Amino acid sequence: MSGSGRGARLGSLGLLTAAMAGCSAIPAAAPPPPAPIAAPPPLPAPVQRADPGRSPRAFVLDGAITQGGLVRGTAPAGTIALTLDGQPVALAADGRFLFGFGRDAGPSSRLEARLDTGERVAMPLAVIPRRWDIQSLPTLPRGTTPTPEFVRRRAAETAQIAAARDRNSATDGWRQRFIWPVTGRISGVFGSQRIYAGEPGAPHAGLDIARPIGTPVAAPADGVVVLAAAAPFSLEGNLLMIDHGMGLNSAFLHLSRIDVKVGDRVVQGQAVGAIGMTGRATGPHLHWALRWREARVDPQPLLPPMPAPTL
């Protein structure tokens, strides 16, 4: 990546990281009590194309082809290269792959496989739009201008985040069905957004689960730890990132402690830290952000119904 490209990317990360912590990024100027967060709208039904008698020259997809969606798939037999909208998609030895769509993606996309025969197999995708929870705060300004000191600090923090996301770990966690890292009250949903005096704030880019400080947080899938903050970040607080492979990674924000270190291999269900309210947070909760490459995806559709919280 060129220096100018990486600089643009870090600038974008600086803005988008605020969205990761958007659940708590409320100006300090005496805000009114926030309105209760509405229940998330129904999610589109998963799209599953799996036919035992399918043509070997067809794709098989499993997942919701929707804004914020993550899709797993199997490429046509003989595929040696795969692209999504012209960009390469990693392909496992058994032909499995995955891809995701950001909150504002769509309305269409295109998968294309290049076969060992020289043929190309294309599959157009219609990306289903979703309706998001939008709150208007007409009398509340968005916030204050960051200080030079804050800007310098964020540059170092976003550089760490970018380096962690560049890691490509040999792990198959991306193949697993994810589990809840913690159970509790959902206090923030993916894609929600506030409009401050007519100016849109950054969309909420994760799933918030409220529980008391010290509640253990588990790995939702196998992976490799690629970032374990040595000191609290300005927005995210104690930040932990786990690479699940194939460009898919989890970030856990506001932790009270981190129980693993960079390079550790973790297994699904393993305790990796505990809920806190470090960084910019208004109460104890876990903010879980899931991302495939540059696309921030919604973790909730990937999870089973939430079981009763454990004590």
C-alpha positions in Angstrom: 0.0 0.0 0.0 1.3 3.4 -0.9 2.1 6.0 1.8 -0.8 8.2 0.6 -3.2 5.2 0.7 -2.2 4.3 4.2 -2.5 7.9 5.3 -6.0 8.0 3.9 -6.8 4.8 5.6 -5.6 5.9 9.0 -7.6 9.1 8.6 -10.7 7.1 7.9 -9.9 4.9 10.9 -9.7 7.9 13.1 -13.2 8.9 12.1 -14.6 5.4 12.1 -13.1 4.4 15.5 -15.3 7.1 17.0 -18.2 5.2 15.5 -17.0 2.0 17.3 -17.3 3.9 20.5 -20.4 5.8 19.3 -22.5 4.4 22.0 -20.9 6.8 24.4 -19.6 9.6 22.2 -22.1 12.2 23.6 -21.0 15.8 24.0 -20.2 16.8 27.6 -22.6 19.8 27.4 -25.4 18.6 29.6 -27.2 16.3 27.2 -30.8 15.3 27.9 -31.3 11.7 28.9 -31.1 9.5 25.8 -34.3 8.0 24.5 -34.5 4.2 25.1 -33.0 2.4 22.2 -35.6 0.8 20.1 -35.7 -2.9 19.4 -33.7 -3.6 16.2 -35.9 -4.1 13.1 -36.3 -7.7 12.0 -33.3 -9.0 10.1 -33.7 -10.4 6.6 -34.0 -14.2 6.6 -30.7 -15.9 5.8 -30.2 -16.7 2.2 -29.1 -20.3 1.7 -28.3 -21.8 -1.6 -27.4 -25.4 -1.0 -28.5 -28.1 -3.4 -26.9 -31.5 -3.2 -27.5 -31.9 -6.9 -26.1 -28.5 -7.8 -23.9 -28.0 -10.8 -20.2 -28.1 -10.0 -20.0 -24.8 -11.8 -22.3 -23.0 -9.3 -21.7 -21.0 -6.1 -23.2 -22.1 -2.8 -23.9 -19.2 -0.4 -25.0 -19.2 3.2 -25.9 -15.9 4.9 -27.9 -12.8 4.6 -27.0 -10.8 1.4 -27.9 -7.5 3.1 -26.3 -4.3 4.4 -24.2 -5.3 7.4 -24.4 -8.9 6.4 -21.7 -11.6 6.4 -21.9 -14.4 3.9 -20.0 -17.7 3.8 -19.7 -19.7 0.6 -18.3 -22.4 -1.5 -16.8 -21.6 -4.9 -17.5 -23.6 -8.1 -15.3 -26.6 -8.6 -12.0 -25.8 -10.1 -11.9 -22.2 -8.9 -8.4 -20.8 -8.8 -9.3 -17.1 -8.2 -12.3 -15.3 -6.8 -13.3 -11.6 -6.8 -16.1 -9.5 -5.3 -16.7 -6.4 -7.4 -13.3 -6.8 -8.9 -11.4 -7.1 -5.6 -9.7 -10.4 -4.7 -11.4 -12.7 -2.1 -9.3 -15.2 -0.2 -10.1 -18.8 -1.1 -9.4 -21.7 1.2 -8.0 -25.0 -0.1 -11.4 -26.6 0.0 -13.0 -23.8 -2.0 -14.6 -22.1 1.0 -14.6 -18.3 1.4 -16.5 -15.5 3.0 -17.3 -11.8 2.4 -19.3 -9.0 4.0 -21.2 -5.8 3.3 -20.9 -2.6 5.3 -23.9 -0.7 6.7 -24.3 1.5 3.6 -23.5 -1.1 1.0 -25.5 -2.0 -2.0 -27.7 -2.1 -3.9 -25.8 -4.7 -6.0 -22.6 -6.6 -6.0 -20.9 -9.3 -8.2 -19.0 -12.5 -7.4 -16.8 -13.9 -10.1 -14.7 -17.1 -10.1 -11.9 -17.9 -12.5 -11.7 -21.6 -13.1 -8.7 -23.8 -13.9 -10.1 -24.3 -17.4 -10.0 -20.5 -18.1 -13.7 -20.1 -17.8 -15.3 -17.5 -15.6 -18.5 -18.0 -13.6 -20.2 -14.8 -12.4 -23.0 -14.4 -9.9 -24.8 -11.1 -9.5 -26.0 -10.2 -5.9 -28.9 -8.0 -4.9 -27.9 -6.4 -1.5 -31.0 -6.0 0.6 -31.3 -2.6 2.3 -32.1 -2.4 6.0 -33.8 0.3 8.1 -31.7 1.7 10.9 -32.6 3.2 14.3 -32.1 7.0 13.8 -32.6 9.4 16.7 -32.8 13.1 16.1 -31.5 15.5 18.8 -32.3 18.9 17.3 -31.0 21.0 20.2 -27.8 19.1 21.0 -24.6 20.0 19.1 -22.5 17.2 17.8 -19.4 17.9 19.9 -16.3 20.0 20.3 -13.3 20.2 18.0 -10.5 17.8 19.0 -7.5 19.3 20.6 -4.0 18.9 19.0 -3.0 16.6 21.8 -6.0 14.3 21.2 -5.2 14.3 17.5 -1.6 13.2 18.1 -2.7 10.5 20.5 -5.3 9.2 18.1 -2.8 8.9 15.3 -0.7 6.5 17.4 -3.7 4.5 18.5 -5.2 4.2 15.0 -1.7 3.2 13.7 -1.9 0.2 16.1 -5.4 -0.6 15.0 -4.4 -0.5 11.3 -1.4 -2.7 12.0 -3.5 -5.3 13.8 -6.1 -5.4 11.0 -3.3 -6.0 8.5 -2.4 -9.3 10.2 -3.5 -12.4 8.4 -3.5 -15.3 10.8 -3.7 -19.0 10.0 -6.9 -19.8 11.8 -10.3 -21.2 10.9 -12.4 -19.4 13.4 -14.3 -17.7 10.4 -15.8 -21.1 9.6 -17.5 -21.5 13.0 -21.0 -20.4 14.0 -20.4 -17.6 16.4 -21.5 -17.6 20.0 -22.4 -14.7 22.3 -19.2 -13.4 24.0 -21.4 -12.4 26.9 -25.1 -12.4 27.6 -27.1 -9.5 29.0 -29.2 -6.5 28.0 -28.6 -5.2 24.4 -28.0 -1.5 25.0 -26.9 -0.6 21.5 -27.5 -2.0 18.1 -25.5 -2.0 14.9 -26.2 0.8 12.4 -28.1 3.1 14.8 -27.3 6.8 14.4 -27.9 10.2 16.1 -28.5 13.4 14.2 -27.1 16.3 16.3 -28.8 19.7 15.4 -29.2 18.5 11.8 -25.6 17.1 11.6 -25.4 13.3 11.3 -23.2 11.6 13.9 -21.1 8.5 13.0 -23.3 5.3 12.8 -22.9 2.8 15.6 -20.6 0.1 14.2 -21.0 -2.7 16.7 -23.3 -4.5 19.2 -23.4 -3.3 22.9 -24.2 -5.7 25.7 -24.6 -4.2 29.2 -23.4 -6.2 32.2 -21.6 -5.3 35.5 -17.9 -4.5 35.5 -15.9 -7.7 35.8 -18.3 -10.0 33.9 -16.2 -12.4 31.9 -16.0 -12.0 28.1 -15.5 -15.1 25.9 -14.1 -15.5 22.4 -17.0 -15.8 20.0 -14.9 -18.0 17.7 -11.4 -19.4 17.4 -8.7 -16.9 16.5 -5.4 -15.2 17.2 -5.0 -12.1 19.4 -3.6 -9.3 17.2 -4.0 -6.4 19.6 -4.2 -6.3 23.4 -3.9 -2.7 24.5 -1.0 -2.1 27.0 -2.8 1.0 28.2 -6.4 2.3 27.6 -7.0 4.0 24.3 -8.7 7.4 24.3 -12.0 6.2 22.9 -11.9 2.4 23.1 -10.4 2.1 26.5 -8.8 -1.4 27.0 -9.1 -2.7 23.5 -8.7 -6.4 22.4 -8.7 -7.6 18.8 -9.0 -11.2 17.6 -8.3 -12.3 14.1 -10.6 -15.1 13.0 -8.9 -15.6 9.6 -9.8 -14.7 6.0 -10.0 -11.0 6.8 -12.6 -11.3 9.6 -11.8 -9.9 13.0 -13.5 -8.9 16.3 -12.8 -5.9 18.4 -13.9 -5.7 22.1 -14.0 -2.2 23.6 -14.1 -0.7 27.2 -12.8 -3.8 28.9 -11.9 -3.7 32.6 -9.0 -6.1 31.9 -7.5 -8.2 29.1 -6.6 -11.8 30.0 -4.6 -12.7 26.8 -1.7 -11.3 24.9 -0.7 -10.6 21.3 0.0 -13.9 19.5 -2.1 -16.1 21.8 -4.4 -18.6 20.0 -7.8 -18.6 21.6 -10.6 -21.0 21.2 -14.3 -20.4 21.1 -15.8 -19.9 24.6 -12.4 -19.1 26.2 -12.4 -16.2 28.6 -10.4 -13.3 27.1 -11.2 -10.4 29.4 -13.9 -8.7 31.4 -16.5 -6.0 30.9 -15.6 -2.5 32.0 -16.2 1.1 31.2 -12.8 2.3 30.2 -12.3 4.8 27.4 -15.3 6.8 26.4 -18.2 4.9 27.9 -21.2 6.1 29.9 -21.7 2.8 31.7 -20.3 -0.8 31.9 -20.9 -2.7 28.8 -19.1 -4.7 26.0 -19.0 -3.1 22.6 -18.3 -5.8 20.1 -17.3 -4.7 16.6 -17.0 -7.3 13.8 -15.2 -6.4 10.5 -14.5 -8.2 7.2 -11.6 -6.2 5.6 -13.0 -2.6 5.4 -16.6 -3.6 5.9 -18.1 -3.3 9.4 -20.6 -6.1 9.7 -23.5 -6.7 12.2 -22.6 -9.5 14.7 -26.2 -10.1 15.7 -27.5 -12.1 12.7 -24.6 -14.5 13.1 -25.6 -15.5 16.6 -28.2 -18.0 18.0 -31.0 -16.7 20.3 -29.4 -15.2 23.4 -29.5 -17.6 26.4 -30.3 -16.4 29.8 -27.4 -14.4 31.3 -25.0 -16.3 33.5 -24.4 -15.0 37.0 
